[in-house]
Amino acid sequence: MSEEIIKQEFLKNAKRFLYPLLQLKKEYIKEGFKWLITAFNNIIHIFFLERVVSALELSSSEGFYNILQIYITYIICFEVIYFAIRKWWWMNTLPFTAVNIYKIYLKWYIEMNNNKTELLGTWKLVGILTQGSRTWANLLSDGIEQALNIVVSIWFALYMIGRVDIRYSLVFILFIILFFYIIRWINLRLWEFRSRRYEMRNKRLRNVVKIIMSKMEILQAWKINSEMDILWGNSREISEVSRDMATYRGFMKRMVPFILTLMILSAFFYMWWSVLSGDMSIGVLVWLTGTLIIMQNTITSALSFYVTFTKEFINVEKLWTFFDETPQIQGYEEGITFEHKKWKIELQDVSY
């Protein structure tokens, strides 16, 4: 599969995945506001910390106590506002998203060919619809949180680092660009492997269904061992692809944070040296350290979410695949519209 095809497939699925945002704009604006104030809360803590340390450096007890009182007041107000938002404002997002997905796919299901849907089984269909809608809603909500955290953290880090030296901000931007292209390259490889593994899993499932549906034929022809060999071959192919995926996923999950940690440690050593040489104050050291820690935690959390996303997204893919591949009832939109009339039943052109 070429990189261009993978990119087109990715963009198509991304548009489909984000569809509930268009249907529930008001709810997701509330959701975004909740995560936005949470992201800015960490930044505000750094600003208060900067003021407190500056007051200590100036040996200003009055300034220290004033800042401390404002800081405590802010913490109390934030917790009250956050509790109110969680309890009365944004909690409709997840259930409304699930209902919206049910509305789309249940209407789709009603118009499906019954011969195909009955082969799957009621409880299997319920599981696909329930798990798919729940996973879809949760991943969409968590994705908004991670996106807002990254945007706010990058903006804040650029601002704070630029206060020390604008050249450091340029280096930071170059690092972010390099980091983006590394993740993009890994994601394209993983997307290719996921597509192959998904096809292989469907192939194995078809073989299992074939065995179940052809029980007597297999029994009479003594073909059970050969059928098991086919399943074993399917599983071996899936294992090989999963191993390749684990290599890329492991690099992204462990090596990227490791490289990030080395860069942050290098920055720490530089800042410590600057403090010892008198080129940087303790206050600047404190708020720069807080800034770098927030940035590191944000990137690490985003990578962890991405790994979780790729594992759980299979539930959404199962939902899409079933409804995409199951045909609709032929002639559903044709014919005379049925009008219900109580106690008026007529049989016309009926023969035995």
N, C-alpha and C positions, 0 to 999 in steps of 0.2 A: 504494500500500500504506500503510495507516494506521500510526501510531506504535504503537498497541496490538498490531496483528498482528505488526509487526516485533519488538516486545518479547517476545511469546509465542513466536515462532519462535526468537529468540535464546536464551531460557530453555530451550526444548526441546533445541536443539542443544548448549547448555552442559551440560545433564544427560547427554546422550548422550556428549559428549566426555569427561566426567569418570567415566564408567562403570568404566574399568579401575581407578580408585582403590578402588572397592568390592570388586573381585575380588582385588586384590593389596595389601591394607592393610599387611601386614608389610613388604613390599619398599618401599612408598612412605613408610612411617614412617622406614625407614633412609635413604631418599633425602632426606626432609625434614630429618633430623638432620644429614646432611652439609652441606646448604646453610645450615642454621641456625648451625652453628659457624663456617661461612665468613663469614656476615653479622656475627656477633658478633666475629669476629676483627678486623675493621676498627674496631669500637667500642673494643675493648681497646687497640688501638694508640693511639687518641686519649687514653684514660685514662693510659697510660704516658707519653705525650708531655706531658700536663698535669703529672704528677709530676716529670718531668725538668726542665721549664721552671721550675716552682716552686722546685726545689732550686737551680737556677742563679740565680734572682732573690734567693734568700736567701744566695747565695755559700756553700752547704753542699757542700763537695767530698765529704764522707763520704756524705751523703744521695744525692748525684748518682751516685756509684759503686755504692751499694747498689741504687738503682733500676735502674741500667744492667745490673747483673748479673742481677737478677730478670727484666728485659725480655729479655735474650739467652736466658736459660733458658726463658722462655715461648715464644719464637720457635722454638727447637729442638724443644720438646715438641709444639708445635702441628703443625709439619711432619711429625714422626714419626707422630702420631695421624692426620693428614690422609692421609698416604701409606698407612697401614694400612687406613683406611676405604675408600679408593679401590681398593685391591688386593684385599681379602678380604671386604668387607662389602656394599657397595651395588651392585656391578657386575651383579647379577642383574636389576635393575629393568627396564632397557631390553629385554633379550632375553625376559624373562618377560612383559612387556607385549605384545611382538610375538606371542609364542606364544599368549597369551590371545586376541588379536584373530584370529589364524589359526584357533584352535579354534572361535570363534563363527561366522566367515564361511565357513569351509570346510564346516562342518556345514550351514550355510544353502545353500551352493552345491550340495551333494550332492542336496538336495531340490528344486533348480530345474528348470524346464522346459528340456530340452536343446536344443529348437529355437531358443530365445532365446539361450542361452549360446554355441552354436556359431556364431551369426552374428557374435559379437564376436571370436572367435578366441582360441586358447589363450594366446599370448604377450601379447596385449592384456590378458586377464584376469589373467595372472601379474603384469604391470606395475601394474595397478590395485591388486591385493591387496598386492604388495610395497611399492610406494611409499606407499600409504595407511597401512599398518600401521607402516612405519618413521617416516613423518612424524608420525603420531598419537603414537607413543611419545616421539619427540624433543620435540615441542611440549608434551606434558604434563609432561615432566621439566623443560624450560626454564621453563614457566609456574610450576611450584612454586618454582623458584629465584627468579624475579622477584617473586612474591607475598611470599615470606618476606623478601627484601631490603627491599621497600617497607615492610612492617609493622615490621621491626626498625629501619629507618632513621628512620621517622616517630616511633616511640616514643623513640628515642635523641635525635633533634633536639628534641622537645618537652621532654624532661628537661633537656637541656643548656641550651637557651634559657631555660627556666623558672628555672634557677639564677641567671641574670642578672636577669631581671625577668619576672614571671608575665604581664604585659601583652603581652610579646613572644610568649609561647606562644599567647595568644588570637588575636593577629594571624596567627600561623603556622597555627593551626587554620582560621581563615577562609580563608586562602589555599589550604589543602588541599581544603576543601569546594568553593571556586570552581573549582579545578583539576579536581576530580572531575566536576563538572557540565559543564565544557567538554569533557572527554574523552568523557563519556557522550553529549553532543549530537553530537559528531563521529562517534562510533561508530554511532549510530543512522542518520545520513546515509550513512555508508560501508556499513553493512549493507544498506540499501535499494539502493544502487548495485551492490554485489556480487551481490545476488540477481538484479537485472536483467541484469547482464553474464553471469552464469552461464546464465540462460535463453537469452540471445542466442547464447552459444557453443554451447549444445546445439542451437539452431535451425540454426546454420551447419553443425554436424556432421551433422545429419540431412540437410541439403541435399547435403553431400559424399557421404554414403552413398547418397542417391537417385541421384546422378550415376553412381556406381560400379555400382549395381545395375541402372540403366536405360541402360546403355551403348548397346545396339543401337537402342533407341527414340530416344535423343537423336541418334545418328548419322544415322538414316534421316530424322528430321524437321528436321535442321539446327538443333537447338536449343542447341548448345553455347554460343553467344554470349549467349543469354538466360539460360542457367543461370549463366554467369560473372557476368553483371550482378546476379543475385540474390545470389551469394556476395559480390560487391563491396559491395552494399547492407548485407548482414549485417556485414561487416567495418567499414563506416563507422559503423553504429550502435554496435558494440562500442568503436570508437575514441572516439566522443563520450562514452559513459559512462565510459570509462577516463580521459578528460581531466577530467571532473567529479570522479572519485575522486582524481585526482592533486592537485586543488586542496585538498580537505579533508585528504588525507594529507600534503601539503606543509606545510599550516598546522600540523598536529599535530607533524610531524617537525622543522620548522625554527623556526616562530614561537613555539611553546610553550617550547622550550629557550631561545630568545632572550629571551622575557619573564622566564623564570626567571633567566637570567644577569643581566639588568638589576636584578632584585630583590636578587640576591646581591651585586652590585657596590654597590648602595645600602646594604646592610647592612655591607659592608666599609668604605665611606667613613664610615659612622656609627661603627663600631668604631675606626677609625684616629683619628677626631676625639676620641673618648672617651679614647683612650690619650694623645694629645697634651695634652688638657686635664686629665689626671690622674684621670679618673673610672673608668678601666679599666686593669688590669695587663696586662703583656705575656703572662703565662701564660693569662689569660682570653681574650685576643685569639687566641693560638695554638690553643687547643682549640675555640673557637668557629669559627675559620676551617676547621679540620679537619672539624668537624661539618657546616658548610654545604657543603663540597666533597663529602663523602660523600653528602649529600642530593641534590646536583645530579647526581652521577654515577649514583645509583640511579634517579632519575626519567628521565634521558637514556637509560640502559640499558633501562628498562622501555618507553619509547616506541619505541626501536629494535627491541625484541623484538616489540612489537605490530605494527609495520609488516611485519616478517619473518613473523609469524604469519598475517597476512591474505594474504600472497603464497603461502605454502606450504600453507595450509589447504585449498586447492583439491584437493590430492591426497586428503585425507580426504573432502571432499565428493563426489569421483568415486566413492570406495569406497561411501559411503552411498547415492548416487543409483543406482548400478548394482544393488545388492542390494535397494533399496526398490522399484525399478521393474520388475525381472525377476520374472515370476510363478513360483509353485511348481508342482510336478507335481500334477495333479489326482488326487485319490483316493489320495494317498501313505499316508495314515493309515488307509485302509479295507482291507477284504479280510482273508484268512487270513494269519497270520504264517508266513513261509517258514522251514522247518526243513531244514537241510542234512543229507542222509543219503548217505553214500558208496555208489556203485554201485546206487542205487535211483532210477531215473528212469522215470517213467510219463508217457505221452502220452494225454490224455483229450480227447474232443470236438474232434479235430483234423481239418480238412477242407481240400481244395485246390480 
